[in-house]
Amino acid sequence: MANTTAIDAYPMEKLYVEASTLCNLNCTMCMRRLWKDEPIGHMDMNLYRKLIDEIKEIDTIHTVFFGGVGEPTFHPQFEEMVRLAHDAGKKVECVTNGTMIGPGRIERLIEAGLSQVWVSVDGFDEEVYDTIREGGHFDLVRRNLIHINNLRMDKTKYMHFRTGLTFVAMKDNIGQIPELMKFAWRVSAADVKMTHVLPYDQKNAEQALFWRLLYDSAYELRPEDRDKTMFGTEGYRNNTHVDMPFFDINDTTVGPLAHLFKQPSTFSIMGDPLHRKQRHCKFVQENNVFVRWDGKVTQCMALLHPSETYLLGHHRVIDPYFFGDVNESTLQQVWDDPTYAAFRDRVRRFDFSFCTSCGGCHRIDGNREDCFGNEHPTCGACLWAQGFIQCP
């Protein structure tokens, strides 16, 4: 990839910190199940303090988000990590499996400065939950979330704290969406974020619920609505466009509407396009940056660790990629590196091969190169960028 001399005009806004790659569960859809020789551990606190000291001086970073692969609350000094980020003037959030935020600990985390917790709940009875999240217990998570809700109602100082739920939709749990919403109301969740399962192995590929959307290119924008800097018009079918109002969802409407949305049409609601974002990287567009548990810096979830996916019948090997290391440089120096800035610019333009709408070739088997001549890392087959996978 060619270097440029210009520093990216877009500043960092959100810092993702992978506090740990250790976890107390063994979830069926987690990439950790495929790791063989991948080192695991907790982020060193001296490294973390160095990172926090640096971002105190970066006013554009407004949020520190503890995420990545692993359970942040498993870090033995997680409360101190939260406090240091909060004392640096940053909003602090995390995603968690919810098993280690029980009474006492959640109070300490909120008082340390945690402002929102996203709890991953993919089943709402013991059988479904335990099948997906091996080693977990739904009743424990349920009680922890009810306790948080009771805190907010009983004590004014906890009223500001927000709870979000994340739900990985798959064949085994899609029927639990009504229970998801009941549960969200029961615990007063401010947000529910649903995503598709990322097909790390053949079993998860069989669980996925988006293959028709991928193959049929459904829920696209019609040609006249596309941003021509991001989408060409070649290769797109000009299907019938349907513009509609909202409807009551009931026994009378659900069947006809389901039939309508199964069509390979483009849709809008009272003129506003109804579509999935394609060739759009949230992590770049929102000026995010990831620091892995060992200090290596990258742009997104997909590049944090080695992984595998299945796409268009191909088994893909995804190699991680790092733009620097905060053990050796400051985070700002890594961000300003011309190679990193050039990569972000390329992703904003999404100048990558159309791998998800192509018949597939040998290059789709990894992220080392693509048909446009891009070298590692390539993003054309990324299911985050194609509107199927999302993270808090």
Buried (B, 14 or more C-beta within 10 A) or exposed (E): EEEEEEEBEBBBBBBBBBBBBBBEBEBBBBBBBEBEEBEBEBBEBEBBEBBBEBBBEBEEBEBBBBBBBBBBBBBEBBBBBBBBBBEBEBBBBBBBBBBBBBEEBBBBBBBBBBBBBBBBBBBBEEEBBBEBBEEBBBEBBBBBBBBBBBBBEEEEEBEEBBBBBBBBBBEBBEEBBEBBBEBBEEBBBEEBBEBBBBBBBEBBBEBBEBBEBBEBBBBBBBBEEBEEEBBEEEEBEEBEBBEEEEEEEEEEEEEEEEEBEEEBBBBBEEEEBBBBBBBBBBBBBEBBBBBBBBBBBBBBBBBBBBBBBBBBEBBBEBEBBBBBBBEEBBBBBBBBBBEBBBBBBBBBEBBBBBBBBBEBEEBBBBBBBBBEEBEBBBBBBBBBBBBBBBBB
